[in-house]
């Protein structure tokens, strides 16, 4: 077994080379409406449809996610950079949700109406790993924006900056 520890800064610097989708993860319920910007989201399985979402335990929104036991993962398009910045900031929840148009599906967790796709989930398991909670989330509804003039570019984070991935059709 390897016993040498990798420094947190070294790990964070290395992870900055891993491009990731930018998401806003939201919840609503008895503990209120909250959300945060996340890149640590991935598919686990399609049977049953399950996502993994990681959240820092020191986040002021952590307890409401634990209490509400529901969340929505909103995958952001290139046009959503201001939404991402708002949910990554120290703004209060009301100010964060003033960015974008929101609705809800089955769980009541807010979904961004023009997100590339929104996954509405029930949190089935939570595991604490170091500084983060890992939520195993069963997807109960999906909303995918397919408007005629909707941008086709995804917002990604790479090398500590936003980038756009995808193709824009030229008329």
C-alpha positions in Angstrom: 0.0 0.0 0.0 1.3 3.4 -1.0 1.8 5.6 2.1 3.0 8.9 0.6 0.4 11.6 0.7 -0.3 13.8 -2.3 -0.7 17.5 -1.2 -4.2 19.0 -1.7 -2.7 21.8 -3.9 -0.9 19.3 -6.1 -4.2 17.3 -6.6 -6.2 20.5 -7.3 -3.7 21.6 -9.9 -3.8 18.3 -11.6 -7.6 18.2 -11.6 -7.7 21.6 -13.3 -6.5 19.7 -16.4 -9.7 17.6 -16.4 -12.4 19.3 -18.4 -15.8 19.1 -16.7 -19.4 20.1 -17.4 -20.6 23.1 -15.4 -23.8 22.4 -13.5 -26.0 24.2 -11.0 -27.4 21.8 -8.4 -30.5 22.9 -6.6 -32.8 21.7 -3.8 -36.1 22.8 -2.3 -38.2 21.5 0.6 -38.7 22.0 4.3 -35.2 23.5 4.6 -35.7 26.0 1.9 -34.5 26.6 -1.7 -30.7 26.4 -2.2 -28.2 25.8 -5.0 -24.5 25.7 -5.8 -22.3 25.4 -8.9 -20.8 22.0 -9.3 -18.4 20.2 -11.6 -18.3 16.9 -9.6 -21.3 15.3 -11.2 -21.4 12.0 -13.2 -23.6 9.2 -14.4 -23.4 6.0 -12.3 -25.9 3.7 -14.1 -28.9 3.8 -16.4 -30.7 0.9 -14.5 -32.0 2.6 -12.4 -31.0 6.0 -13.8 -28.6 7.3 -11.1 -26.2 10.3 -10.8 -23.4 10.9 -8.4 -23.1 14.5 -7.0 -20.3 15.7 -4.7 -20.8 18.7 -2.4 -18.4 20.3 0.1 -19.6 19.7 3.6 -18.5 23.2 4.6 -21.0 24.8 2.1 -23.7 26.8 3.8 -26.2 24.9 1.6 -25.0 21.5 2.7 -27.5 20.9 5.5 -30.6 21.9 3.4 -29.6 19.3 0.8 -29.3 16.7 3.5 -32.7 17.7 5.0 -34.6 18.1 1.7 -33.3 14.7 0.3 -34.0 15.9 -3.3 -32.0 17.8 -5.9 -31.9 18.8 -9.5 -28.8 18.8 -11.7 -29.0 21.6 -14.3 -26.4 21.2 -17.1 -25.4 24.7 -18.2 -25.1 25.9 -21.8 -22.5 28.5 -23.0 -25.0 31.3 -22.3 -25.3 30.4 -18.6 -21.9 31.7 -17.4 -23.6 34.4 -15.3 -25.9 31.8 -13.7 -22.8 29.7 -12.8 -21.0 32.7 -11.3 -24.1 33.7 -9.3 -24.4 30.2 -7.8 -20.7 30.0 -7.1 -20.7 33.4 -5.3 -21.6 34.5 -1.7 -25.0 35.8 -2.9 -28.0 34.7 -0.8 -30.4 32.1 -2.3 -33.0 34.7 -3.4 -30.3 36.6 -5.3 -28.9 33.5 -6.9 -32.3 32.3 -8.1 -32.9 35.8 -9.6 -30.6 34.7 -12.4 -32.4 32.6 -14.9 -36.0 31.3 -15.2 -36.9 28.4 -12.8 -39.7 25.8 -12.6 -39.9 22.4 -11.0 -40.6 18.8 -11.9 -41.6 15.9 -9.6 -39.4 16.5 -6.5 -40.0 20.3 -6.4 -36.2 21.0 -6.7 -35.8 24.0 -9.1 -34.9 23.4 -12.7 -33.5 26.0 -15.0 -36.0 26.2 -17.8 -33.4 26.6 -20.5 -30.7 24.3 -19.2 -29.3 21.9 -21.8 -30.8 19.2 -19.6 -32.1 19.0 -16.0 -32.1 15.8 -14.0 -34.7 15.8 -11.1 -33.5 13.4 -8.4 -34.2 11.9 -5.0 -31.1 11.4 -2.9 -30.9 7.7 -2.0 -27.5 7.4 -0.3 -25.0 9.8 1.2 -21.4 9.0 1.9 -18.9 11.3 3.5 -15.5 11.2 1.9 -12.9 13.6 3.2 -14.3 17.2 2.9 -17.2 16.2 0.7 -20.5 14.4 0.8 -21.2 12.1 -2.1 -24.9 11.9 -3.0 -26.2 8.9 -4.9 -29.3 10.3 -6.7 -32.0 8.4 -8.4 -33.3 10.3 -11.4 -37.1 10.6 -11.3 -37.7 13.1 -14.2 -35.7 14.7 -17.0 -36.3 18.0 -18.8 -34.3 18.7 -22.0 -34.5 22.1 -23.6 -34.9 21.6 -27.4 -36.1 25.0 -28.5 -35.6 25.7 -32.2 -33.1 28.5 -31.6 -31.5 27.1 -28.4 -27.7 27.2 -28.4 -26.0 23.9 -28.8 -22.8 24.7 -26.9 -22.1 23.4 -23.4 -20.3 25.3 -20.7 -17.2 23.5 -19.4 -14.5 24.3 -16.9 -10.9 23.6 -17.8 -7.6 25.0 -16.5 -9.6 27.3 -14.1 -11.6 29.0 -16.8 -14.9 28.6 -18.6 -14.9 27.3 -22.2 -17.6 26.4 -24.7 -17.8 23.0 -26.3 -20.1 22.0 -29.1 -21.0 23.3 -32.5 -23.1 26.3 -33.4 -24.9 25.9 -36.7 -24.1 28.7 -39.2 -27.1 29.7 -41.3 
